[in-house]
Amino acid sequence: MNDEFLKNMLKEYKPVKDNLIQILNEIQEHFGYVPKEAQQAVSEYLDIPMAEIYGVITFYSRFSLKPKGKYNISVCLGTACFVKGSQKIMDRLQERLKIGVGETTKDRKIFNRRNKMCRSMWFSTSIYCKW
């Protein structure tokens, strides 16, 4: 990856494995996800196998392998919310936004998150938007 941000950012860290999460966090903040090219650069810089970097990225929900939108929408499909019609809300969102679960609109404004459970709080709403 021929990106000035990445080159400059890596220079700020010693090439030790302990810096992996901090480096990935900066990459996530800058790009909105962790591109494969950035993973390869980090792998070479820290001398860590790509599989290990992939494992860290997929373990922590903070990191993403795909670009996420500026605004996140989650719809609970737990039993109580499902009975209240949350599946209809999810279907309508997908129809209007033309994206599926885990996808982002083309303008990268809205990200339709995986179905999040609201922990069966009867007073909560079936949909959650993070603006």
C-alpha positions as CSV (number, residue, x, y, z in Angstrom):
1,M,0.0,0.0,0.0
2,N,1.5,3.3,-1.1
3,D,-0.2,5.5,1.5
4,E,1.6,8.3,3.3
5,F,-0.6,8.0,6.3
6,L,0.3,4.3,6.8
7,K,4.0,4.9,6.3
8,N,4.1,7.8,8.8
9,M,1.9,6.1,11.3
10,L,4.1,2.9,11.4
11,K,7.2,5.0,12.0
12,E,5.6,6.2,15.3
13,Y,5.6,2.6,16.7
14,K,8.5,0.3,17.5
15,P,8.2,-2.9,15.4
16,V,7.1,-5.1,18.3
17,K,4.0,-7.3,18.5
18,D,2.6,-5.5,21.5
19,N,1.8,-2.5,19.3
20,L,-0.5,-4.5,17.0
21,I,-3.9,-3.4,18.5
22,Q,-2.9,0.3,18.7
23,I,-1.7,0.2,15.0
24,L,-4.9,-1.5,13.9
25,N,-7.0,1.0,15.8
26,E,-5.3,3.9,14.0
27,I,-5.8,2.2,10.7
28,Q,-9.5,1.6,11.5
29,E,-9.9,5.2,12.5
30,H,-8.3,6.5,9.4
31,F,-9.8,4.3,6.7
32,G,-13.0,3.3,8.5
33,Y,-11.9,-0.4,8.2
34,V,-8.6,-2.3,7.9
35,P,-7.8,-2.8,4.2
36,K,-5.9,-5.9,3.2
37,E,-3.0,-3.8,1.9
38,A,-2.7,-2.2,5.4
39,Q,-2.8,-5.7,7.0
40,Q,0.1,-6.7,4.7
41,A,2.1,-3.6,5.6
42,V,1.6,-4.3,9.4
43,S,2.5,-7.9,8.9
44,E,5.8,-7.0,7.3
45,Y,6.5,-4.2,9.8
46,L,5.8,-6.2,12.9
47,D,6.9,-9.6,11.4
48,I,3.6,-11.2,12.3
49,P,1.8,-13.7,10.0
50,M,-1.2,-12.4,8.2
51,A,-3.4,-15.1,9.7
52,E,-2.6,-13.7,13.2
53,I,-3.5,-10.2,12.2
54,Y,-6.7,-11.5,10.6
55,G,-7.5,-13.3,13.8
56,V,-7.2,-10.1,15.9
57,I,-9.3,-8.1,13.4
58,T,-12.1,-10.7,13.4
59,F,-12.0,-11.3,17.1
60,Y,-12.6,-7.7,18.2
61,S,-15.8,-6.1,17.0
62,R,-14.1,-2.7,16.9
63,F,-12.3,-3.7,13.7
64,S,-13.9,-4.3,10.3
65,L,-12.6,-5.8,7.1
66,K,-15.2,-3.9,5.1
67,P,-15.8,-0.1,5.0
68,K,-18.6,0.9,7.4
69,G,-20.9,3.8,7.0
70,K,-20.9,6.9,9.1
71,Y,-24.3,6.0,10.6
72,N,-25.0,2.5,12.0
73,I,-28.4,0.9,12.2
74,S,-29.2,-2.2,14.2
75,V,-32.5,-4.0,14.4
76,C,-33.2,-6.5,17.2
77,L,-34.7,-9.8,16.1
78,G,-35.1,-11.2,19.6
79,T,-38.4,-12.9,20.4
80,A,-40.1,-9.9,22.0
81,C,-39.0,-7.5,19.2
82,F,-39.8,-10.0,16.5
83,V,-43.4,-10.3,17.8
84,K,-43.6,-6.5,17.7
85,G,-42.7,-6.5,14.0
86,S,-38.9,-5.9,13.9
87,Q,-38.5,-8.2,10.9
88,K,-40.8,-5.9,9.0
89,I,-38.6,-3.0,9.9
90,M,-35.5,-4.9,8.8
91,D,-37.1,-5.8,5.5
92,R,-38.2,-2.3,4.9
93,L,-34.7,-0.9,5.7
94,Q,-33.1,-3.3,3.3
95,E,-35.6,-2.5,0.6
96,R,-35.3,1.3,1.0
97,L,-31.5,1.4,1.4
98,K,-30.8,-1.4,-1.1
99,I,-28.3,-3.1,1.2
100,G,-28.4,-6.3,3.2
101,V,-27.2,-7.0,6.7
102,G,-23.5,-6.2,7.1
103,E,-23.5,-4.0,4.0
104,T,-22.9,-0.2,3.6
105,T,-24.7,2.2,1.2
106,K,-22.7,3.2,-1.9
107,D,-22.2,6.7,-0.5
108,R,-20.8,5.1,2.7
109,K,-23.3,7.0,4.9
110,I,-25.3,4.2,6.4
111,F,-24.2,0.8,7.6
112,N,-26.8,-1.9,8.3
113,R,-25.3,-3.8,11.2
114,R,-25.8,-7.4,12.1
115,N,-29.0,-8.0,14.0
116,K,-28.3,-6.9,17.5
117,M,-30.3,-8.3,20.4
118,C,-31.7,-5.7,22.8
119,R,-31.4,-8.1,25.8
120,S,-35.2,-8.5,25.9
121,M,-35.8,-5.2,27.6
122,W,-39.5,-4.9,27.1
123,F,-39.4,-1.1,27.2
124,S,-36.6,-0.7,24.6
125,T,-37.1,-0.1,20.9
126,S,-36.5,-2.7,18.2
127,I,-34.2,-0.5,16.2
128,Y,-31.1,1.3,17.3
129,C,-29.4,4.0,15.3
130,K,-26.0,5.4,16.1
131,W,-25.6,8.9,14.5
